[in-house]
Amino acid sequence: MDKVASLEQSLAMALRRNSELEEFVAFQAQEIDELRRQLGKNSRNSSKPPSSDGLKKPTPRSLRGKSGKKSGGQTGHRGDTLRQTPTPDFVQRHEAAQCRTCQQRLTPEMIEGVKTRQVFDVPPPQLEVTEHQAMIYTKGASK
């Protein structure tokens, strides 16, 4: 009889422990589902900003179709570039005082040519202030 009571008590404890573990497993399954849902969010399917996508950014999907041509300039296309102007706004001379290798002093008589490059810059916009003055008149006023 004592053995039966001991076994019944062990069985009751095992059943209690089993139900606790089942509750814990259910809780963990819920938590895993929530974390998976959060991991699946990105800037395209939620209100998250694109900067929060990190390294797992979705690849951009272009609507442009393939043309069959190689990328870059096509054969026969002349192309355009800025040509040097004969009248630049500023000329900046770069002269050396001594030879880079032998450290000998360089003189203007030693110059045998000039190599030119031109840089095209858009000047920064300048703020202009205009003051508008409206005259105020009084009827019949004389000086």
SVG drawing of the C-alpha trace seen along z (x, -y; Angstrom):
<svg xmlns="http://www.w3.org/2000/svg" viewBox="-4 -125 76 127">
<polyline fill="none" stroke="black" stroke-width="0.4" points="0.0,0.0 2.9,-2.3 4.4,-1.6 1.1,-2.4 0.8,-5.8 4.4,-6.6 3.9,-5.8 0.6,-7.8 2.5,-10.8 5.3,-10.4 2.7,-10.2 1.0,-13.4 4.3,-15.2 5.2,-14.0 1.8,-15.1 2.2,-18.5 5.8,-18.9 4.5,-17.7 1.8,-20.4 4.3,-23.1 6.6,-22.0 3.8,-22.1 2.8,-25.6 6.5,-26.7 6.8,-25.1 3.6,-26.9 5.0,-30.2 8.3,-29.7 6.5,-28.8 4.5,-32.1 7.7,-34.0 9.5,-32.3 6.6,-33.2 6.7,-36.9 10.5,-37.1 10.2,-35.5 7.5,-38.0 9.8,-40.9 12.7,-39.5 10.6,-39.3 9.9,-43.1 11.8,-45.4 11.3,-48.9 9.0,-47.5 6.5,-45.6 6.4,-47.9 6.9,-51.5 10.6,-50.9 13.0,-53.4 15.2,-51.9 18.3,-52.7 17.2,-50.1 17.4,-47.3 21.1,-46.9 22.9,-44.4 19.7,-42.5 18.4,-45.2 15.9,-43.9 17.3,-43.9 15.9,-46.7 13.5,-45.4 13.9,-47.4 11.0,-47.7 13.4,-48.2 13.7,-45.3 16.9,-43.9 17.9,-45.5 20.5,-43.0 23.2,-45.8 26.4,-45.9 26.6,-48.4 28.5,-51.7 28.9,-53.8 27.5,-52.2 29.6,-51.8 29.3,-54.8 28.3,-57.2 30.6,-60.3 30.2,-61.3 30.6,-64.8 33.1,-66.4 34.0,-69.9 36.6,-71.3 39.4,-73.6 38.6,-77.3 41.1,-79.8 40.0,-82.4 39.9,-80.9 38.7,-83.1 41.7,-82.4 45.2,-81.1 47.2,-79.5 50.9,-78.8 52.6,-75.9 56.4,-76.4 59.1,-74.3 62.1,-76.0 64.4,-72.9 64.7,-69.5 63.0,-66.7 65.8,-64.2 69.1,-66.2 67.9,-69.2 69.5,-71.6 68.0,-75.1 65.6,-75.6 65.5,-78.9 63.0,-80.3 65.4,-79.7 65.2,-75.9 61.4,-75.8 60.9,-74.0 57.1,-73.8 53.8,-74.2 51.3,-71.4 47.8,-72.7 44.7,-71.3 41.4,-73.1 39.0,-72.5 35.4,-73.6 33.7,-74.6 30.3,-76.0 30.7,-79.0 28.7,-78.9 25.5,-80.9 25.9,-84.3 23.2,-85.9 22.1,-89.3 20.0,-91.6 17.8,-94.3 16.2,-96.9 13.0,-98.4 12.1,-101.9 8.6,-103.2 8.2,-106.9 5.4,-108.1 3.6,-111.3 1.5,-113.7 -1.1,-115.8 -0.2,-119.5 3.1,-119.2 5.7,-121.6 9.2,-122.5"/>
</svg>
